[in-house]
C-alpha cells in the first residue's frame, strides 16, 4: 500500500540503508534503519521491513522483538530465499509469533512474505 500512510517504518538488518533512503524519497513520513533487533521499542512501528535475512536462526531470534515493536494492524515484510523449505519455516515462525494473514510474492528473485499483527477491526496490510 501507499507508504505515506505508514506512521513509522522500521528497516531492520543489513542491506537496509538504500531502502531507507528510497522510502524517504518516496514520501514516507518517518523511517528508521537499525542493523540489530536488540533495541526495538514496543509499539514503535507500523511497518517493519527486513530486506535480507542472514539466517533462519537470526529471524527466529528477532521475531519476538519485531512482533513487540509492531502496533496493532502493523505489518512485517521480510525477504527470504525462495526455497519451499525456507518459505514453510518462515511462515510457521510468523504464525507462532502471533502474526496473521501471511502472504507470499516473488520479487527480484527472492520471496517477499508479509504478515500483520491481528486486530478485530479491518486489516490494512496488502
C-alpha positions in Angstrom: 0.0 0.0 0.0 1.0 3.7 0.0 3.9 4.4 2.3 2.7 7.9 3.1 0.0 6.3 5.3 2.6 4.4 7.4 3.1 6.0 10.8 6.7 4.8 11.2 8.6 2.4 9.0 11.5 0.4 10.5 14.0 -1.2 8.2 15.9 -3.9 10.1 19.1 -5.7 9.4 21.9 -5.4 6.9 21.3 -4.0 3.4 18.7 -1.5 4.5 20.3 1.8 4.1 19.4 2.2 0.4 15.9 1.1 1.1 15.6 3.6 3.9 16.7 6.4 1.6 14.3 5.2 -1.2 11.4 5.2 1.2 12.2 8.7 2.4 12.4 10.0 -1.2 9.1 8.3 -2.0 7.4 10.3 0.7 7.5 8.1 3.8 7.0 10.4 6.8 9.3 8.6 9.2 11.8 5.8 8.5 14.5 4.3 10.8 17.2 1.8 9.9 18.6 -0.4 12.6 21.2 -3.1 12.0 20.2 -5.0 15.1 16.9 -6.1 16.6 18.3 -5.5 20.2 16.9 -2.0 20.7 13.4 -2.3 19.3 10.9 -0.4 21.4 7.4 -1.7 22.0 4.7 -0.3 19.8 7.2 1.8 17.8 6.5 0.8 14.2 3.5 0.4 11.8 5.7 -1.4 9.3 8.9 -3.4 9.8 10.9 -4.4 6.6 13.6 -7.0 6.8 15.3 -6.7 3.4 17.8 -9.5 4.0 17.6 -12.4 6.4 21.1 -13.6 7.2 19.8 -16.9 8.6 16.6 -18.5 9.9 18.1 -18.6 13.4 18.6 -14.8 13.2 14.9 -14.4 12.2 13.8 -16.7 14.9 15.7 -14.6 17.5 14.5 -11.3 16.1 10.8 -12.2 15.7 9.7 -11.7 19.3 11.1 -8.2 19.3 9.8 -7.4 15.9 6.3 -8.5 17.0 6.5 -6.4 20.1 7.6 -3.4 18.1 4.6 -3.5 15.7 1.4 -1.7 16.6 -2.0 -3.3 16.2 -2.6 -3.9 12.4 1.1 -3.3 11.9 2.8 -5.2 9.1 6.0 -7.2 8.7 7.6 -7.6 5.3 10.5 -10.0 5.1 12.6 -11.1 2.1 13.9 -14.6 2.1 15.3 -17.2 -0.3 12.5 -18.7 -2.5 13.2 -22.3 -1.4 10.0 -24.1 -0.4 11.5 -25.3 2.9 12.6 -21.7 3.8 9.1 -20.4 3.0 7.4 -23.1 5.1 9.8 -22.5 8.0 9.3 -18.7 8.0 5.5 -18.9 7.6 5.4 -21.3 10.6 7.6 -18.8 12.6 5.4 -15.9 11.8 2.3 -17.8 12.9 3.9 -19.0 16.1 4.7 -15.4 17.0 1.1 -14.3 16.6 1.2 -12.8 13.1 -1.6 -13.5 10.7 -2.6 -13.0 7.1 0.7 -14.3 5.8 1.1 -13.7 2.1 3.9 -14.5 -0.3 5.0 -12.8 -3.5 8.1 -13.2 -5.7 10.2 -10.1 -6.0 13.6 -9.8 -7.9 14.5 -13.5 -7.4 13.6 -13.5 -3.7 10.4 -14.3 -1.8 8.6 -11.5 0.0 6.5 -12.7 2.9 4.1 -10.2 4.6 2.2 -10.7 7.8 0.4 -8.5 10.2 -0.5 -8.1 13.8 -4.1 -9.2 14.1 -6.9 -7.0 15.3 -10.6 -7.5 15.4 -11.1 -4.5 13.1 -10.1 -4.1 9.5 -6.7 -5.3 8.2 -4.6 -2.8 6.3 -1.6 -4.8 5.1 -1.9 -5.9 1.5 
